[in-house]
Amino acid sequence: MQRQLGLNPNEVRERLRLLLIGEPEFACLAAHLTALDRLHADCIEALFVHLGRFEGSAALLADPGRVERLKGQQQAYFRQLLRGPYDMQYVRLRVLVGLTHERLGIDLKWYLSAFHFYLDFMHKAIGRHWHAEPKLAEQLYGCLLKAAFFDITLTADTYVAADKQALQASEDRYARAVRGANDGLWEWHVEEDRLHLSERWLAMLGLDAARAPRTLNDWAALIPESQRGRFLAAVQAHREGRQPFLHYECELRDSWGRLIWVMIRAVMATDLHGEHLLAGSLTDISQRKQTEEALAHQALHDALTGLPNRQQVGELLSQALQRQAKPGARHAAVLFIDLDRFKLINESLGHQTGDQVLIQVAKRIERCLRPGDHLGRFGGDEFVVLLDDMAKPLDAELVSKRIMHALQYPIIAGSRRLAVSVSIGVAPLTGRGNEQDALREADLALYRAKAFGKGQLALYNDSLQEEATQRLNLENALSEALARDQFELYYQPIVQVSAGRAQVVGVEALLRWWQGERLVSPDQFIPVLEESGEIVAVGEWVLRQACTQVRQWHQQGLAGLRCSVNLSSRQLQEPGFAERVALILKETCLPAASLVLEITESLLMRDGPETLATLRELESMGVRIALDDFGTGFSSLGYLHRYPLHIIKVDKSFITKAPNDERLKAISRAIIGLGRGLEMDVIAEGIETPEQMDFLHNEGCQFVQGYWFSRPQSALAIHPVLQRLSTIEQVEEGGQEAVPAPAIVQ
């Protein structure tokens, strides 16, 4: 093992040099051995308490005598860790310990977890013990960390080398088998109940080594229950000598859930050590079995996803309607599911990526269904779910919400991370009419859901026509809202926080619509404005109003305040849009450098050369361009270079839970680092808590926006907030009331 790892005096010295371990480190540890030994004793007690909480180690620690021996060994190791010397004898001992652990089946995770516990404990303990001498504490812990990593690398290398030896031994075993055969080879060690499977065996089922069956029962679990008992009986008959050999045909479930027909052949043998072995082959005979079923399957199933196709869905619905017509039938429903923005994915990323998305969406939907429910692909990006035998009608809505929740997480298609959503229409099966009526009702509900935007759910009822009329009224009211002066702008501050000091640097203008005394949600009317094209006129009003207001604030002492205004794709597509922006800036006397126009990732993905030309024209005027909600769309790095972007706004969905979610923290950190590396300003949205402020401070994100400083308010209401934020020196504002300053001011 030592030779395999290449461990010699020169290698050991090089490892020590790589970790910067030398005489200063030895001297530092040697000067404080007594105190460190005491801390090690405390660490050992805490470590064994920690390990006792886990089932994998609790049984080992049940014997008090063994615990004392282990503690003694651990103490001896810690003493050697502190004192060295780190020579070949020390290295051989660590390799031997690692090899022993590996052969005893102690996973590397236990070793690494214990070392993590040790380093975490000692970091805190050293800090407490030498709290009056923080530099000394840091130096001691640094020396200890280097020594620990020296040991960790030795043990990790030992585990890897041992795995390589085991792999070589496995390859040697299978090399004795018949070469060139197309069959999968297997060997079962009877007394140990341990399987060895060839690569071909695994490939036949689409498995890798990590998912390979380890025991005969693991293998039997891949066989359908109706055939499993006969397989085990055939094995037992051969073991007992009642059959001269094992020969059995059955189905096996592969890694994709498909059943393939195989022929299993084997004979019992005894090796040189007297161990009984059952060795043989696995032959794929599925082609012979599947040929007869191929045409029927193709006629009733979708080629891409393997789901029932439109014809099969119709037959399943017809059968369900017949069951519903019988007395005592429980509830049933049909869900019509449409993938939002799928056309955009196909057009921008290609049909191959679109196919991958459809496959993954289908799998996620299937995981949300019960056994007995049916999922079919109706065509294109449309899926149909048949829910049968439900306890109550509400169950259909609950399943729909479960499907929508399952698709909230991004899909990895090729090298891209895509955010997808679905709209769902739900219709009950009443036993009246035919399958086409049921599908039409579900389709009407789906149309209603999509009318509210992406990611929506709608239930079919007889009032859908009335709701469509109400929608028409909403569109009519919106078409007159601008003329009736029903729109108003709210503003939310954008604050720069640095060295514990806060300074407002801008505001984002947000459109609000008053219908009488009722404030209509932007989610309700903005999509309607987009669809109707009214967003162009309303957007120009917003831009003019915002520039006028910010210019007024400049004159009232808030010089340099920037104004951020959201743009729609329709506005950018308008001929002469940049000229109109220049005209508005001239009429309102607002400097171009004080205007920020916010666009979304989907807008860049959808538009082409005209959009790029317009954005470059705006940039040449001095207007800054911000990429809003970064990370929620396609997050392509290409357009960060191609388009004239100056600001990245990190979506609040990442920031909100980042302090407590390592994945979101990593994503947020990556976005902030990306912006900083590209010399772009990064604004974090949705800041509400001191923990979020601390996180952003630690990551070097200076620009923030959210309820922590102020919720969006009218121009009149927000003005005092802006004045206060333009003069305060410490971060003390949380929402609308003062709160204790977070760690960002320390």
N, C-alpha and C positions, 0 to 999 in steps of 0.2 A: 504494500500500500504506500509506504514511504517513497519507493522508487516511482510508482505510478504518479504520485503527486509532485514528483521532482523536488522533494524536500532535501536540501543539503545545506551546509553552512552558508554558502553564498545566497541561496534562495531565502533562507531565514533572515539574513542581514538585509536583503533587499526589501522583504516584507516589513521589517522594522523601520527601514528608512522611509518607505511609502507612507507609513502611519506616523512618521515624525517621532519615533520612540528612540530616545537616547539617554545619555547620562543625566541631563537636567530633569527628565521625567522620573528616572529612578531615584534621584536625590530628593525630589519633591515628595514622593510617596514615602521614602524611607524616613523622612523627618517627622512624619505624623502617623507612624504605624500603629501606635497604641490606640489613638482615637479612631482610626479607620477600622481596626479590629473590632472595637466595640460596636461601631455602626454596622459592620458585617454581621455580628452576632444578632443584632436587632433585625437586620434584613432577612437572615435565615428564618427566624421565627415568623416574620410576616409572610415570607414566601411559602412556607409550609401551610400556613393558615389559608393563603390564597389557593394553593393547589388542592387543598381538601374540599374546596367547593365544586370540584369537577369530577364527574363520574369516572372519567378515564384515569384519574390519579388517586381518587379517594380510596379505592380498594387497596392500592399499593401502600397507602399510608395508614391502613387500619391497624397494623401491628405496631405497638409502641416501641418495641425493641428495634424494629427495622427503622422506624422514624429516627431514633437516636443515632443509629449507625449512619444513616443518610445525612443527618445534620453534622455529624462529626466529619464525614467525608467532604461535605460542602465547606465546612470551616477550614479544613486542611487545604482545599482548593483555593479558597479566598486568600489564605495566607501566602500560598505560592504565587497567586496572581499579583499580590502586592510586592513580593520580594524578589521574584524571578529566581535565578537569571533566565532569560528567554533564549536558551541554547538548544542544541539538538536533543538533549535528554528531555527538556520541557516539551519540545515539539512532539517527540515520539509518544510521550504520555498523553498529550491532548488528542493525537490521532487515534491512539488505542482506545481512549474513552469514547470518542465519536464513533469509532467502528463498533465497539461493544453496544452502544446505544442503538445504532442502526440495525444490528443483527438481532437485538432483543425486540425489535419492532417499535421502538420509541420514535414516533414521528418527529421530523425536524421542527414541526410547529411548537412542540412542547419545549424543545431546547431554546428556540428563538424567543418564545413567549416568556420563559423563565429569565432569559437574559434581559428582555425588555423590562420585566418587572424589576429586576435587580438595578438596571441603570436608572429607571424612574425613581425607585426608592432612594438610591444613593444620591441622586441629584437633589432631591428634597432634603435628605438627611444632612448632607454636607452643607447645603445652604443654611439650614437651621443651626447646625453646630458652629459654623464659622460666620454667623450672620454679621458679626462686627467687622469681619475681614472679607468682604465680598470678592476682592481680587484673588485672595488666597483660595477661597471656596471655588471660584471659577477655574483656577489653575489645577487644583486637586482633582476636580471632576474631569477636566480635560485629560489629565494624565491617566485617570482610571478608565476613561472612555477609550483611549488609544489601546490600553492593555486589553480591554474587553473585546475590541474589534479584532485584535490580533488572534484571540482565541476563537471568536465567531467565524472568521474566515477559514481557520484550520478545520473546524468541525464541519462547516458547510461543504468545503472541498472534499472532506472524508465521505460525507453522505453521497455526494455526486459520484465520486469514484466507486463507492460500493454499488451504487445503482448501475454504473457501467459494467462492473463485474457480473452483476446478476443478469444484465441484458445479454452479455456475451455467453453466459452459461445457458441461457434460454435459447439463443441462436444455435448453439452447439447441439442441443437436444433435438431441435427440429431439423437440423442438417442431416440427421440420421434417417429421416423420413424419405419417402420416395420423392425425388426431385422432378420438377417439371409437371407435376400433376395439377390439374385445375381444381382439385378438391381442397377443402379446408381440413387441416390436420389438428387433432386434439389428443390430449393425454390427461387422464384423471388418476391422481394419486388417491387410492381408495381410503387408506387409513387416515390420511390428513384431510381428506375431502377437499382437494386442491386441484384446480384445472389449469392446464397450460394449453393455450390456443394459438394457432398460427396466424400470421397476418392475413392470409387468404380467408381463414375462418371468420375473422373479424370483419374483413372487407365485404364479405357476402352479406353481412347484416348492417353494414354502415357504422360499425362501432370502432372506437379507438381503445387503447390499452386502459385508459382511465375508466371506461364504461364496460369493460369486458367482464363477463360472468366469472366469479371466483370459485364457486362451488357447483356441485351437480344440481342442487336446488335452485341456484341462481339461473343456471341454464334452463332447467325445467320451467322456471317462471316465464320464460320467453315463449313457451308452448301454450296454445289455447287450453283452457281448463278441461275442455271435453276430451282432449288427447293426452293431457299431461299424465294422468294416472296410468295409461297403457304404456307410455314411454318408461316410467319408473319401474313398472312391473317387468318389462322386457329386460331392463338392465339387471334387475334382481334375479330373473330366471337364468340369465347367462352367468352371473356370479356364483349361483348355486349349482351350476353344472347341468341344469335342466335343458339348456339350449347350447349348442356348440359355439355359437357366435351371436353377436348382437346385430340385428338387421331390422330397422324400423323406419317407416315413412311418416312424417308429420309436418305440421306447419310451425314456423318460427316467426316471431314478430321482430322486424328489424327496427333500427333506430328512428325511422320515420313513421313507425306505427303500422307498417304494411306487413301482411302475412305472406311468407314465401314457403313453398313446399321444398322439403329437403329429405334426403335419404341418409340415415345415420348407420354406419357400420363400424364394428370394433371387435376386438378379441382381448381376453384377459391374459396378462403376463405377469411374471415376477422378475424384478431387477436383481442386480448383484447384492443388494443390501436386504433382500427378502421382502421388499415392499411390493404390494400388489398394484399393478397398473392396468387400467383399461384404456387402450389406445386404438385410434381408428381415424376415420375420415368423415367429412360432411360434404355431401354432393347436392348441388342446387338442381332440383327437378321441377322448379316452378314453371319453366317454359312449357313443359309438357302439360302441366295442370292449367296454366293460364290461357293457353291458345284457344281453348273451347269457350272461355268467358270473355275474351278480349273484345269482340265485336259488340256484345251486349253492354259491356262496361263503357266503351267509347260512346255508345249511343245515349247514355244516360248520365254521363259525368263530364265536367269541365276539364279540358286537357291541362290547363295551367295549374289550377289549385287542387284538382282531384275531387272537388265538391260536386254534388248533384247539380245538373244543369237545369235550364228552364223547363225542359220537358219533364224531368224527374221531379222538380219542385211542384209542377202542376199535378202530377200523380199523387205526390205526398199530401198536397192540400186537399185533393178530392177525397182521399181516404180519411183525412182528419174531419172533413165536413160530414162525411157519412157517420163517423163516430159521434159527432156533436148532435146529430139528429136523433140519436137514440136516447131514451129516458135514462136519467141518472148520470149523464155524461158530465165530466168536470169541465172547467173553463179551458179555452184554447185561444191563441192569438197568432197573428202573423206580423212580423216586423219587416219593413222595407228599409234597407240601409243604403245610403249613398255616401261615397267617399268624397269629402270636400276638397276642392282645388286639385283634383286628380288630373284634370286636363292640363293644368299648369305644370305639374310634375312631368307628364308625358312630353309636353312640348319643349320644356326647358332642359330636361335631363335624359330624355330618350325613353323608348318603349321598354328597353331591357330593365332600366331602373323602375319603371312603372310596374312591370311584371313582378319584380321583387317586392315592391310595396304591397301589391295585391295579395301575394302569397302570405306575407307576414301579417297583414290585416286579417286575412281569413283564419290564420292560426290563432291569433289573439281572440277573435270572436268565438272560435270553437271552444277555447278554454273557459269562456264565460257561460257555456251552456251545460245543461244536465244530460246525462245519458237518456236517450229517447227523444231529445230535441233534434231538430234538423236544420242544417245550414246549407244553403245553396247559392251558387253564383248565378244571378239572373242575367248578367251580361254587362260588359264594360266594367264600370266601377260600382255596380249595384249588386247587393247581396240580399237574400231573403232568408229569414229565420222563422221556422214553425215551432211554436211553443205549445205543447200538448199536455193535457192532464194537469192543469194548474189548480191549486187550491182556491185561489181568488183572482179576480181580474187584475188587481194591482200588481201581481207578480210579473206581468209583462212589462210594466213600466220599470220595475226594479231591475229586471234583466237588461233592459235597454240602457239604464244608467250604468250598470256594471260594464257593459260593452264600451260605453263612451269613456268611462274611467280607465279601462284597460288600454285605450288608445291615446291616452293623454301623454304617455311616455314616448319619446322620439323613437323612430324606426331607423335602423342602420341598413342602408341599401347601397351596396358597393362600398365606396369610401365616404359616403355622405350620411349625415345625421339629419333626418327629416322629421319635422313636426307635422302630424296628420290628425285629422278629426273626422267624425262622421255625423251626418244628420239622419235621424231615424223617425219613421212614421209607424205608428202602432194601430192595428185594427183588430177588434175581436172577431173570432169565428163563432157565428151564432147557429150554424146549421142551415141557414136560409141561403138561397142563391147557389152559385157555383164558385169554383176556384178563381175564375176571372173577376167575379164580383169582390171577392176577398182581397185580391191583389189590387184592384182599382181603389178600394177604400184605403188600403195601406199606402198606396201611391198618393192619394189626396192628402193624407196626413203627412207624408214626407214632403210634399210640396209646401204644405203649411209650415213645416219645420224649417225648410230652407229659406222661406220668406223672412225669417227672423235672423238669418245669417248662418255661419258655419257652427257646427257642434251643437245643434239644437234637437230637441225631442218634441214630437207632437202626437197627441192621441186623436184617433178618429171619433167624430161625433157628428150629429146632424146639423150642428151650428157652424160647420166649416164655411158654408156659403156666407153666413152672416159675418163671420170673421174676415172673409175676403172683402166684403163690403166695407168693413171698418178699416181695413188696410188701405182701401182706395180713398176713404175719407182722410186718413192720415196723410197720404200723398198729396191730396188736394190742399189740406191745411198747411203742409210744409211749403207748397208752391206759393202760398200767400204770406208765409211767416215773415219773410224779409221785408215785404212791402208794409206789413202791419207792425214792424218794429218789435217783433216778439223774440228776437235773438239778443243774447247778452254774452259778453266775454267775462270769464272768470280767469284769475291769474294765480299761479303757484310759484313761489320763489325758487330760484336755483342759487345755492349758496356755496361759496368756496371756504373750506375749512383747512387751516394750516397752522401748525404749532399751537393748537388749542384756541385759535382765533377764527371767528366766523365773519364773512363779509358777503352780502348779497351781490351777485354779479349779473343776475338776469331773472326773467320770469318766463314761464310758458303760458301762452294764451290758450284757453280751453273754451270751446263753444257750448253754450247752454241755450235751451229753448223753453220759453214760458208759454204754456197754453192756459191763459187766464191766471189762476193762482197755482197751477200745477207745473212743476218743473219736470219736463220729459227727459228720460234717460238718454244720453248720447248713443247708447247701444241700440236704441229703438229708431232714432231718426237719422243718424249718420249713414247707415247702409242704404236707407231710402233715398237720401240726397245723392249718394253715389250712383245708384241704379237709375235714377231719374235724370241725372246730369245737372241737377240744381246745385251740386257741390261747387261748380265753377263760379257761379255768381255769389253764392254764400261764402266761398273761400276767399274771393276778392274782397268782400265786405270785412271778413275777419282780418285779413292782412292790413287793410286800410285802418280799421278801428284799432288794432293792436299797435301799429306804428304811431298813430296819433296819440294814443294813451301814453306810450313809453316816452315819446318826445315831450309830452306834458310833464312827466315825472322828471325828465332831465332838467327841465326849466325850474322844477321845484326843489332842486338840490340833489337829485339822484343821478348825477352825471355818470356816464359810462354804462348805465344799466342796459343789458341786452334783452331783446325780445325774441322768443322762440315761437314759431308758428308752424303747425302741422300742414303738410301738403298732401293732396291726393294725386293718384296717377292721372286722373282726368285733367287736373289743372296743368300738370307738366306737359300733357299732350296738346294743350291749346296752343295754336300758333301765336307767336309774339308774347309768350308768358313772361319772359325775362324783361322785355320792354315795359310791360305793365308794372312789374315790380319796381323797375327804375323810376317810372312815373309816380308811383305811390310814394316812394322814398323822397322824391323831389317835392311832391305836394305837401307831405307831412314834415319835411325838413329833418327827417331822421337819418343819421349817417348810416351808410350801407354796412359798416363794420358792427353796428348795433343790432343787425337783423340776423337771426338764425332760422333757416328753413329746415324743418325736420321731415325726413322721408323714411320709408320702411324698407326692409329687405325684400319683401315680395314685390314692391314697386320696381326695384332694380332688376329683379329676375324677370319681370314681365316686359319691361320696356327695353328699347334698343338704342340705336345711334342717336335718335332725336332727343331722348332723355339725356344722354351723355353730353350732347352739344348744349342743351339748355342749362344743365348744371355747370358746365364750364363757363358759360356766359355769365351766369350769376356769380360764380367765383371771381371772374375778372372784374366785376363791379365792386368786390369787397364783401359780398354777402357770404356768410359761413354756412356750410351744409352739415347737418347732424344726421346720423343714422340711428333711428329710434328703435327701441325694443330689440336691440341686438341680441342674437342668440336664440330667438323664438322662431325664426324662419329657417332658411337654408344655411345661414352663416358661412357663406362662401368667402374665402380669403381673397379670391381673385378680384372681386369688385372693390375691396378696400384699396387695392392698388390702382385699379382702372378708373374709378370715379373720384372726383375731387371732394373727398370727405375730410372734415376737420374735427368732428366730434363723434364719439360713440356713446350712446346711452344704454346702459346695462339694464335690461328689463327687471322689474321689481320681483318677478317670479323667481329669479335667481337670488336676489339680495335678501328677500324676506326670511328665508330659512337657512341662508348660508352659514350663520354662526354656529348652527347645530347640525348641519348636514355636510359631511365631508365632500360628497360628490358635487353639491352645489357650490361649496366653498372653492373647490378646485376649478370649477367652470368660471366662477366669478373672478378668481385670481388670474386665470388664463386670459379672460377678456380684458381685464385691467392692464395686465402686462403687455398684451398685444397692442392696446391703444398707446401705452407709454412708449413701446418700441417703435411705433409708427409716428411718434411725435404728434399724437392726436389727444385732444382733451377727452377725458372719460367722465361721464356723469352717471352716478348711480341713482336709480329711481326707486320710489317706494320706501324711503327710509323712515322708520317709525320707532325704533328702540335704540337704547344706548349700546346694546350688544352689536347691532348692525353698524353703528358709528365706529365702535372700537375696531371691528373687522376691517372696515374701509380705511381707517387711519393706518392700521398695520400694513395694509396692502398698498398704501401710497395713493389712494384715490381721494383727491381733494375736492371734487365737485359733487354735491349731493342735492337731492330733491325729494321731498316727501312730507308726511304729516309731522315728522320730528320738528320741523320748523314752522310749517303752516299747511293747512288744507287749502285747496283752491277756493278763492273768494272773489267777490266783485271788486272792481277797481277801487271803489270808495272804501270798502272794508279792508282791503289788502294794503292800502297806502301806509297806515301806521305801522304795520308789520314790516314793510320794506324800510321805513325810516329807522325802526329799531334795529333791524338786521344790518343796516348800513353803518351803525356806530358801535355795536357791542364788541367787546374784546374777547369774551370767553363764550364757549358753546354752552348756553344755559337754557335754550328754548326747546321744549319738548311738546310738540303739538301747539296748543294755544296757551299753555301755562308753563312757568319756569319749573324745571326739574333739576335734581342734582347733576352736576357736570359729569359726563362719562370719562372713561380713562383716556379719551383722546386729548384731554387738556393736561395730562400729567407730564 
